[in-house]
Amino acid sequence: MAKTYTPNFNKFNSLFELVIYFDTEEKCRKFISAHRWGDNVVCQYCGEQHCYERSDGRFKCPHCNKSFSCRVGTIFEDSNLPLRKWFMAMYLISSHKKGISSVQLSKDINVTQKTAWFLLHKIRTLMAQDDSVALCGEVECDEMYLGGKERNKHQNRRTEGTQGRSTKTKSPIFGMVQRDGNAVAMVVEDAKASTLIPIIKQFVEEGSMVYTDELSAYHSLASEGYIHRFVRHSEREFSREGISTNCIEGFWGHFVRMVFGTYHYVSRKYLQRYIDEAVYRYNTKEALEGERFQDLFSKSLSVCNYSMVKMAA
């Protein structure tokens, strides 16, 4: 196979540069192929190397005689949407600080709103959090409840007993932020100690300094091997000698602005995906646009592995 384009993401620090570079579908295909295999294409069915490129841009394996495209085994498989639009959608969702709605994306890349919604959710799967993340040092923990305010509803549609930490009409979310580090957040069943403590033990290294509010669920942290300090929000205490939850509160603020300012409504079914998106933005806030695109692009090529399934079939 002739020498292909060498992947170079340093030039993609604006949407204009991305669109100018990927001006044809052929260049998109070659970019994917170069990033996956270099000059030695591997068959996605039998695993043999030295596949050759056909005139239509697909590849053929001289061993099993099967043909395949560069999309096989990636997030782009089973999609007829041009790769140029996939790349633009990936870039837009990763570069907008508060996300981008399906309505706006449909206008930006000239697709239907339904297609844009599908693209956004597929790309959000690339932002899924890593369960092996370890937070250490100074870590702030807090919980929040996402849902409509009863006072904003018509009197006939209000639900009684939804104040405070009620989960009747709100979804509880738990988050942790390492100061000068990464964040982890997820939907939880409730804010009880039996729910939150195991999560903290999974993600926060023992011996770390953990800052929380006065919620009773955190009272056993000291006995679990953590240094626990808390502020009393009920007494309007928000910071005391470096003890605060300002970092995690800042993360919640950004998440709420993203949800209500951009998406307006998030169903419980897909709530974790939106949380993953917010965490991804927070954890890559220092990265350049080209670096975030590179990260998502790399993940998009390894999101699926269909070779063994198709071999069995």
N, C-alpha and C positions, 0 to 999 in steps of 0.2 A: 504494500500500500504506500502511496506517495506520502511525503511528509506533510503533516497537517498543521493547523494552527496551534501554537503553544498557548495554553491558558494563561492569561494575564489579566488580573483583576484591578491592578493599580490605576488603570485609566477610567474606571467606572465610578467616578465620584459625583456624577450628576446624571439625571435621566437622559439629557441631551446626548452625552457621550455614549451612553448605552445604546440608544436608538441609532446613532450614527455608525457605531461599530457593527451592530447586528442588523445590517441593512438587507440581508437575504436569509431565507430559510436554510440554504446550503451552509452558510457560515455558522448558523446556530447548530446544525447537525455536526459539523466538523469540530466545533468548540466542545460539544458534549463528548464526541468520540475521542478527542485529544485528551480530555480530562479523565476519561474512564480507562482508556487503553494505551494512549500514546500512539506508537506506530505498529503495535502488535495487538490487533483486535482479537478478543477472546469470544468463542462461540457461547451464546447464552443457553444452549441446549445440551451440548456434550462437553463443554469446557476446553475444547481444543483451541490452539492458537493459530496465528497466520491466516485468519479469514481475509478474504479479499472483498473489495468494494465493487458493487454492481453499478451499472450506468444510472440507475434510478436513485442512488444514494443509500440503498440498503446493503447489507453485508451477506455473504454466502460462505458457509463452512465447507471446506473441501473434504472434511472427514464424514460428517453426517448428512451433508448435502442440503441442509436446511438454511433458509434465509431469515434474517431478522433485521430490525432497525435499531438505531442508537437509543430509541425510547424504551426498549424492552427492559424490564426490571427497574424502571425509574418511576417517579411521580407523574411523568408525562405519558406513560403507557395508557392505552385505551382512551386517548383523547385526540380528537381531530382538530383541536384548536392549534393554530400556528405557534411554533416555539417562540417566535418573536413576542407574541402577546403573553405567553407564559413568563418569559424573562422580564417583560415590563411590569407585569402584575407582581412578581416576586420582588422586584426592585421597589415598587411603590409601597407595598405593605411593609417592607423592612425599613424604609427611609422616613416615612411619615411618623412624627413623634407620637401622635395620638391615634394612629391607625387611619384607615380609609374605609369608607362605607362601600357596600356593594353597588349602591346607586352611583356614587362618584366614580368608582373603578370602571363600571360599565360605560360611562361617558368617556373616560380617559383612554380606554383601549378599544372602544367601539365594539362592545359585545352586549348581549342582553343582561338584564339585572340578574336573572337566574343563573346564567353562566358565570357572572362575576361572583355571585354568592358561593357557587361551587368552587371556584378558584381560591377564594379567600380561605375557605375551610380546609381545602387540600394543603394550602401553603402553611396554615396554622399547625398542621400535624408535624411540620418540620421544626416547629418551635417548642415541641414537647420537652418538659423538664427531665433532667437526668436524676434518677433516684440515688445515684452514687455521690451526689454533691455533699461535701462536708464543710460546714460552717464552723468557724473557730474564732478565738479572740473575744471581741465584744459583739454580742448578738442581741438584737432586739426582736421580741415576739409580740404579736398582737392579733386580735381577731376582729372581724368586721361582719356586718350583715347587709347583704345586697337585696334590695327590694323596694317596691313603691311605698311611699309614705301614705298612711291612711288618711291624713288630713287633706291630701290632694285628690281623694276619691269622692265620688258622690256619696251622700249619706246612706243610700240604699246598697252600696257596693262595699262598704267598710266591713272589716272583720274585727270582732271584739277580741281583746286580749293579745294584741300584736305589739305592745310596747316593749322597749328594751331588747332583750335577747331572744324574743319569741321567734320561732322558725315556721310559724303558720303560713306566713306570706313572704318570708325572707329566707335567703340562703346563707348559712354561715360559712365564712371563709377564714382560714388561718394562714398567717404569713410570718416569715422570719427573714431578717435582713442582717447580714454581717456588716458592721460599720467599715466603710471603705472596701466593701466586697460585694458579693452576690446576694440575690434574694431567692427565696423559695416560698411558694404559696399554693394552696389547694383548697378545694371544697371539702368541708367536713360535715359530719352528722350533727355535731353540737360542740359546745365549748366547755365540756366537762374535762376534768383531769384525766379520766380514763381514755379520753380521745386525744387530748393535746400532748400529754407527757410522752407517750410512745413516739409521736411524730418528732418531738424535740430530740429525743434520744437517738432517733434514726439519723437526723441531719446535723445535729450540733455536737461537736466533740466534747467529751467529758472534761470538766475542769474549766470550761469557757465561762466568761462573765455574761450572764443573761439578764437583760433589762426587760421588764414587763410593767403592766399596770397592776392594780391591787386585786385583780380577779383571783378568787380563791383556788381556781384550778392550777395556779402556778405555785402554790405554797409548798409543794413537796419537791421543788427543784433542788433545794439545798441538799436534801437527803439522797438525791439521785446523782450527786457528784458535781453539781454546778455551783458557781458563785452567783447568787440571786440577789438582785437589787430591783426595787420597784418604786414607782411614783403613784401618788394618790390622786387620780383624776377626779374622783368624787369631791375632793376638797380643793379642786382647781389648782392642783400642783402638777406642773408639766415638765419641770426640770429642776434638779437639785444636785449640784456638785458633779455635773457630768452624767447624772442618772436621768435618762429620758427615753422616750420611744419616738423621738422626732423623725428618725430615718424611716421606720416602718409606717409611720403616719404619712410621711411624704409619699411613700410608695402607694398607699391606699388613695391618697388624693389624686395621684396621676391615674390610677386605675379607674376611679370613679369618673374623672373627666373624660377618659377614653370611652367608657361605656355610655354615659349619658350625653356627652358632647358629640361623639362620632356615630355610635351605633344605636343610641336611643333606647334600645330594648335588647336584652339578652335572655334567652330561655335557659332554664335550669339544665336542660339536656346538653347544651353546648357551652355552659358556663366555664368549665375547666379549660376549654380551648382558648377562651378570651383571657383567662388568668395566665395561661402559658404565654400568650402573646405579650401581655404586660410584663411578665417576668423576663421574657427574652429581651424586650426593649430596655428594661432596667439593667440587665446584666451586660448589655452591649452598648451602653450609653456613651462610652468613650471610643467606640469603634467608628471608623469612617464608613461612609455609605458603601464604598466598594468592598470593604472587609465584611460587612454584614451580608451583602449580596453573595460574596464568595462562600460564606458559611452556609447560607441557605441552598446555594447551588450545589455545593458538595453533598449536603444531606439529601437533596432531591435525587441524586444519582444512586444512592444506596438505600433508599427507603423500602424497597421491595427486593425479594430474591425469588424469582419465579422459575429459575432454571431447573431445580430439582422436581418441582411440581409438574412442569411440562415434560421432563424426561420420563416421569412415571406415567403420565398420560399417553 
